[in-house]
Each structure stands twice: as C-alpha cells, then as structure tokens.
Amino acid sequence: MKACRPPNGLTANLDLAVDQFHCLPWVKEIHFRPGFTLFLQKMNLDNELCLSVSREKSSLHFGFLLEGSMQSSLRHCRGALRELDCPAGMAGILYLPNTEMKACYAPLPVRGVALDIDPPLLRDMLAEDYRFMPVFLKRVLLGSCEQPVLQNLSLSPSLSSVLAQMLVPLEQNNLSNLFLEGKSLELLGLLLNALRDGGRPRFSRISPDKAEREKIHHAKEILFSDLANPPGLLELAGRVGLSHTTLNRGFKSLFGMTAFACLRERRLQEARELLEQGGLTIAQVALLSGFSDQSHLTRAFSAYFGLPPKKYIHSL
C-alpha cells in the first residue's frame, strides 16, 4: 500500500465526497453489495493530513482506528458544530446526513477500518433483533432520525483482533472479498451484540495527553527493537518514565491492546515477512522473530493467520 507523505512543512488539505475515497492511494475500497462498503486504511504520515468530506447520503458509518490519531469537526446543514477526538483504540458510530466533516490525522502511522452500510440493509440483516438496539440506533434504522448521530466507544480485544486480521491481506496485497466480507460481518456482529447487551456504547477512559503519547510510542519502539529479548513491562515503563499500569493503559488506548499483545502481533508480522523472504527454516524464523521454538510459532501463527507456517509458505 502506497504511503501518504505530504511535502515537508505543509499540511495536506483535500476536499472530497464519501464516494470519492477510492481516489486516495492509501485507502482500499471494497463494495460487497449495494449499500455495504468496506474501507481499509494504512498509511505513514510525516505531516498532518486533513480531509474535508461531504456526506449527503444517509448511511451508517462504523469507523475503527487501530493505530494513529484523528481529530474531526462536524457541521450539520442547520449549523450545529461538534468536535470529535479519536485516538487509537477507539471506534465511532456515525450517522451524518447533510453534514460536512473535516478530519485531521496526526503525523503518525495510521491503520484503520471503516464500514458504510445503508440503514434499511442493516435493519433487514438484523431482522427482529433491531428492536433490541439502543434508542439512537433504532431511530436511524427506522428512518426517523434527521439529526447527526455520533457515538464513541473503546475497542475490545475481540474487535481489535478481527481488525488486525482484516488488515493482514492489505499488507500482503492479497485481498479476498469473501474473507473480508466474512470478517466485516463478524465485526458488525461483535459491535452490535455489545450494543444490545449494554444498551449504549461503553465510553473509553480519558486518552493519554501529548507527553504520555510520546512516551508510549517510544516504549513501542523499544519493544520492537529487539523482538527476541524485549524488556519486561516494569523495565520498559521505567525506561520511558511511566508507571507500568499507565503504560499498559496507554497501549490499550493508542493501539487497542496491551504492550505485550502488541509485541506478539509484531513478532507474528516479522515471522510472516521472514517466511515470505525465504531462505530460512521455520525453526530459524521462530528464533529470529522472538518465539521460543518452532512449535510455539506454529501455534501462534495458525491462530492469528488461519494456517500454519508451512502451508503459508506453500500458498505464496
């Protein structure tokens, strides 16, 4: 996926409609069926990137941010203005008829997933279960909502896991519509079940401030610098000047998972890259990517990617 790198010292400002997202080189857009679209996003930003987006179509938008940070301002046609701060580890449910949105991404790596679905289609998919949805969503599904709806919630480990799996094909440039539609439905099911069980989204705790975010990103760099011999959580926290509870909480807020869940994911990505390069045995790949032995790698790799390393090599 091509990285988005605006010129040094400049802020990129782009004006587009939602149906023009395919023009962005760092966004992959997939239409599963009329009224149901997936957007996969992966980019590395050297500078702030701002997008001005017009939304006339009354679709439901489910956005999920695994990595990065975004601030948005929303203006409805009646003049109402709302602000939204979305750090990593957050999801948003948006219904924005006749609304203009300006979204600004911080100069950080960004990984995200979004689903756009027409309310009548989602109601048909839910069948009678739509009655158990919270009031704000039920009004949208029934077509009786004319005002913008905006709800934020923190990503659960199960949601983060599905999102990470959806972005793997993007990184491999091996997109399977069948696989991604299945994962999109799983993502919707997990989110809507949480809404049904809790009645309302569970709001996340206050996100880390700028100084804490810098320390957490530095901790991530330290953690990834030596996959075979990473520091323990207490040592890592001490090296960046945070308590271990603040560090782990910050990882969950920014990246949707704990520090060592993040490390495990990076080890698996490293193992995949080494397998793709070839020239190494699976046992060697296991040691280089930080796993204790070949069987440890095989178990983790199979659970994360859906097939063992040997079969993965044969699929290349």
Summary of the structure (lengths in Angstrom):
residues: 316
radius of gyration: 20.3
end to end distance: 18.2
largest distance: 62.9
contacts: 979
relative contact order: 0.11
helix: 46%
strand: 25%
